[in-house]
Amino acid sequence: MNDFAGKVAVVTGAASGIGLALAQRFAREGMRLVLADTDAGGAGRAARNIGAPAIAVRADVAVSGDLEALASRAYDAFGAVHILCNNAGIGGPFAPCWELAAADWERVLGVNLWGVIHGIRAFVPRMLASGEEGHVVNTASMAGLLSMPHGAAYHASKHAVVTLTESLYHDLILAGSRVSASVLCPAFVRTAIVEAEIRRASSAGAPALKPDLQAQLEEGYLRAVSAGLDPSEVADQVLEAIRTRKLYVLTHPHYASAVMARAEQIVSGTNPDTASTLRRVVRS
């Protein structure tokens, strides 16, 4: 897809972070926008300030009916959807996986995985029926290509989004459609996702690690986020991936060696080194 002017993009998690940056980047290309978020006020402000035709819709991506309603609003407002960004996401607790409550798993998988599934089911059939060129961008993470300790729910959700998008990509080709797909796998980006999870866990009295390890993990992640990419840089890469129908969008190329090392461990049957893996986090 090269001509974006007048096309329609739907972005979930659009009130802040990567979602807002995507919406702003699409607006600069002359697109019309549907901005969805559980933060209705934030989505509304974004729509008013985006500088392009836009509507804001309150939607919880974990709820199938909300995504069906979002699709109806989008098509009612603009008559088409050309780009769908299943971007909404949340962090997960820093704790051993056996200490996570069922509610923790349901909360993280509900947004990060089921949100993508619901988005695909609500929008892709209509996008295919139109016969127009289109693109689906699913936001995963480097956590979908690597596995770190004390983050099982988040990592499981993002690994699932990677393979789901790979399957979607193949299915679209086999269908002979003009719609393609990308999976966005950013490492650290300057958003509030880690800080929000720390606040949530603190207020909820979530299971904690040993206090010193908990503090090291939180400080390491916060340092890495503060030094991370600006969301606008991620949005630029996504736009280029849509232009070129590129499946994998790895925003931090220097992590490729870690992905390769993991793949080599898998095919060689070599166990990962847990201590060195943990050090990469706490020293971020």
SVG drawing of the C-alpha trace seen along z (x, -y; Angstrom):
<svg xmlns="http://www.w3.org/2000/svg" viewBox="-23 -20 48 51">
<polyline fill="none" stroke="black" stroke-width="0.4" points="0.0,0.0 1.5,-3.3 -1.4,-5.7 -2.8,-6.4 -4.6,-9.7 -8.3,-9.3 -7.9,-5.7 -9.3,-4.7 -7.3,-3.3 -8.6,-1.9 -6.2,-1.9 -6.9,-0.3 -5.0,-1.6 -5.0,-4.9 -5.1,-7.3 -1.4,-7.1 1.9,-5.5 2.5,-3.6 -1.2,-3.7 -1.4,-7.5 1.9,-7.7 0.4,-5.4 -2.7,-7.6 -0.7,-10.8 1.5,-9.2 -1.5,-8.1 -3.1,-11.5 0.0,-13.1 -0.6,-10.8 -4.1,-12.2 -6.0,-9.2 -9.3,-9.2 -9.1,-7.6 -11.1,-5.6 -9.4,-5.8 -10.4,-3.2 -9.4,-3.0 -10.8,-2.2 -9.7,-5.7 -12.6,-7.5 -11.4,-10.9 -7.9,-10.3 -9.2,-8.9 -11.5,-11.9 -8.7,-14.4 -6.6,-12.5 -9.4,-12.6 -10.0,-16.3 -6.3,-17.2 -5.2,-14.7 -5.6,-17.1 -7.5,-14.7 -11.1,-13.4 -11.4,-11.2 -13.9,-9.6 -13.2,-8.2 -14.8,-5.1 -14.6,-3.6 -13.8,0.1 -12.4,2.8 -10.6,5.1 -11.0,8.0 -14.8,7.9 -15.8,9.4 -19.0,7.3 -17.0,4.1 -14.9,4.9 -18.0,5.9 -19.5,2.5 -16.2,0.7 -16.3,2.3 -19.8,1.1 -19.0,-2.4 -16.0,-2.5 -17.9,-1.4 -20.9,-3.6 -18.7,-6.6 -16.4,-6.1 -17.7,-3.2 -14.4,-1.3 -11.4,-0.2 -8.1,0.2 -5.6,0.5 -6.4,2.2 -3.9,1.8 -4.7,4.3 -2.4,2.4 -4.0,2.2 -1.9,4.0 -1.0,4.2 1.9,5.4 1.9,8.4 2.9,9.1 6.6,9.7 6.3,13.0 7.0,16.7 4.3,18.2 2.9,20.5 2.1,17.5 -0.1,15.8 -3.8,16.0 -6.2,17.1 -7.4,13.5 -3.9,12.4 -3.7,14.8 -7.2,13.8 -6.5,10.1 -3.3,10.2 -4.4,12.8 -7.8,11.1 -6.3,7.8 -3.0,8.8 -4.2,12.0 -8.0,12.0 -7.9,8.3 -6.1,9.3 -8.3,12.3 -11.5,10.2 -10.1,7.5 -9.3,10.0 -12.7,11.6 -14.6,8.3 -12.7,6.5 -10.9,8.9 -14.1,10.5 -15.4,7.0 -11.9,5.9 -11.8,9.0 -15.3,8.5 -14.5,5.0 -11.9,6.3 -9.7,3.3 -6.1,3.2 -5.6,3.4 -3.3,4.2 -3.5,5.6 -0.8,4.7 -0.8,6.7 1.3,5.4 3.4,8.1 6.8,7.4 10.3,8.7 8.8,10.6 7.0,12.6 10.4,13.7 12.4,14.1 11.5,15.7 12.4,14.0 11.9,15.0 9.1,13.6 6.9,12.5 5.1,15.7 1.7,14.2 3.0,11.3 5.4,13.4 2.9,16.1 0.4,13.5 3.0,11.9 4.4,15.2 0.8,16.1 0.3,12.9 3.5,13.5 2.3,17.0 -1.3,15.8 0.0,13.1 2.2,15.5 -0.9,17.7 -3.0,14.7 -0.3,13.7 -0.3,17.2 -4.1,17.4 -4.5,14.1 -2.1,15.2 -3.9,18.5 -7.2,16.6 -5.7,14.5 -6.6,11.3 -5.3,7.8 -4.9,7.6 -1.6,8.4 -0.4,8.4 2.5,7.3 3.5,8.2 5.1,5.4 7.8,6.6 9.2,3.6 11.7,3.8 11.8,0.9 9.7,-2.2 9.0,-5.3 5.5,-4.4 3.8,-4.0 3.1,-0.3 5.7,0.8 4.9,-2.0 1.2,-1.3 1.8,2.4 3.9,1.5 1.2,-0.8 -1.5,1.7 0.4,4.5 1.2,2.3 -2.4,1.2 -3.7,4.8 -1.3,6.4 -0.1,8.7 2.3,11.6 5.8,10.1 9.2,11.6 12.0,11.2 12.0,7.4 15.5,6.9 14.8,8.8 11.5,7.1 13.2,3.7 15.9,4.7 13.5,5.9 11.3,2.8 14.3,0.4 15.8,2.3 12.7,2.2 12.0,-1.5 15.6,-2.4 15.3,-0.6 11.9,-2.2 13.3,-5.7 16.1,-5.1 13.9,-3.5 12.7,-4.6 10.2,-7.4 6.8,-6.0 7.0,-8.2 10.0,-6.2 8.0,-3.0 5.2,-4.5 7.5,-5.4 8.7,-1.8 5.1,-0.5 4.2,-2.8 7.1,-1.5 6.2,2.1 2.7,1.4 4.1,-0.1 6.3,2.9 4.0,5.6 6.7,6.6 5.6,9.3 8.1,8.8 8.7,5.3 11.6,5.5 12.2,2.0 15.5,2.7 17.8,4.5 20.4,5.2 18.0,7.7 18.3,9.9 21.3,11.6 19.4,12.6 16.6,14.0 19.1,15.9 20.8,17.3 17.4,18.5 16.7,20.2 20.1,21.9 19.4,23.1 16.1,24.6 17.5,26.5 20.6,27.7 18.8,28.7 20.8,26.4 19.3,25.1 19.2,21.4 21.4,19.8 18.8,18.4 21.3,16.3 22.6,14.4 19.1,14.0 18.0,12.3 21.1,10.1 20.1,8.7 16.9,7.4 18.2,6.0 21.1,4.3 19.0,2.8"/>
</svg>
